[in-house]
Every structure is written in C-alpha cells, then in structure tokens.
Amino acid sequence: MSDLGARIRLLRTERDMTQEELGVIVGVTKFAVSLYESGKSTPNDDIKSKLADYFNVSIDYLLGRTNIRTPHDTIAAHHDGNEWTDEELQDIEQFKEFVRMRRQQREGKE
C-alpha cells in the first residue's frame, strides 16, 4: 500500500465512512477508492485536492511527505536559518492550539 493509499484509508476509517460514501463525496466510484487505497491506482490532482479539502489536510500529508495534517497558518518566528523538522513543526502546531484554547477559555470567563 502506498503512503497515499494508506492515508486515504486512515482518514476514511477515522470518520467511519465506507469507500462508497467517500467516492460520492469526491465524485468517483467505490472501486476507484478501493484502487487508491490499495495503491493500484493514483487519484488525479483534482481528486487529491477534493480529498485534502474534505479531510482538512494538506496535499503533503496525503502524499506522506509530512506527518502534519493541517496546512500551516502563517506565523512569524525567528530562527537561526536551519529548516524546521516535522517534529518541531508539530510542536509549533500544538502550541498554537494551546494558545487558541486558552484564548477561548479567557473569552468565556469575561
């Protein structure tokens, strides 16, 4: 199974969806979804975009190029010129979520 196929299957099963239900959403047959998940066929770019949009993940996540699911919001951060690792980017995403939750809690108390 390809990274892409494994990711499609993972995302679909996390939502307790059938292959047929996913196919209806992205405009393909149940058989096509089965072929994607098994790695015997690759969805075209339009279908990849529909999958990414529906599951709210990046194309890079779908392709297995990163383990970070959501596209990055623009954040400003100073660093020493080294590239961020996937682990560091996950830490940044987790911190952003922490700050959002804290803000929501504060707004709820006011």
Secondary structure, DSSP 4 states (H G I P E B T S, - for coil): --HHHHHHHHHHHHTT--HHHHHHHHT--HHHHHHHHHTSS---HHHHHHHHHHHT--HHHHHTS-S--SPPPP------SPPPPHHHHHHHHHHHHHHHHHHHHHHHH-
